């Protein structure tokens, strides 16, 4: 089970910057399956995909931009197959 502090450490690793970084900052949104990573710069531009840190394993899943964050939050079990595991990110 991954804690919120561990999820923040994983997000720091995969985003390559602290949450407050003006160019590469990010936010975590907790939901049943884990934490959704919202990268502020990408969200402002409207490009790129979304990443999730799974609560049970710490595995980071990347989703294409065709899978909206709202759908990930609402029905993660169904959309999980649309994502791909990010190599080397689990338990960072």
N, C-alpha and C positions, 0 to 999 in steps of 0.2 A: 504494500500500500504506500503510495507516494503522498507525502504531506504537501501543503501549500508552499512551504519554504523550499522543499526539494524541487517542486514544479518550477518555482522561480529560478532556481539554480540551473535547471535544465533549459528553461527559456533563455536565460542569459547566454548559455553555451550555444544554442542553435541560432539565436539572433545575432550573436557576436557583439552585443552592446548591453549596457545596463538599461533598465526600464525608462529612466529619465533622459536618455540620450536624445537630443533634439532631431537628429536625422534618422536614427535607427531604433528609437524607443518602442516599447511594447506594453501591452496590458494583458493580464490574465483574467479570464472569466470562468469561474468555477461552475461546473454542472455535474450531473450524476456520474458520467463516465470519466471525468477528469477536468482538464483545464483547456480552454480555447485560448490560443495565442493570437492577439490582434496586434500586428505591427502597424504603428501609427502612420509611418510614411507611406506604406503600401495602401492602407485604408484611405488615405487622403487622395492618392492617385487613382484608386479603384482598380488596380491591377494585381496580379499575383494570386496565389492560392491562400489557403488557411491551414494552420497546423493545430494539432491537438496533442496534449500530453495525457496519455491514458493513466488513470488513477491506479489501476491494479498492477501495472508493470513498469510505468515510466516510459514506455515506448512512445516515440513521437511519430504521429501519422500526418502526412501531408495530403491535402486535398486540392484538386484543381479549382480554379475560379468558378467553374460551372456548378460547384456545390456550395451554395451560400451558407455563411455562418449560421443563419437562423435555422436552416434545415439540420445542420450538424447538431446544434443545441437541442432541437426538438426531437430528433429521431436518429441518434448516433448509431444505434445497432443496425439500422437499415442502410445508412450511408457509409458505414465503415469499409465496405467492399469497394467503394469508389476511391478510397485513399490508398496510399502506399507508405510503408514503414520507412522512416528516414534512417539510413544506416549510421551506426555509431552514436546515436543521440540518447538512447535509453540509459537512464541512471547516471547521466553525465555529472 
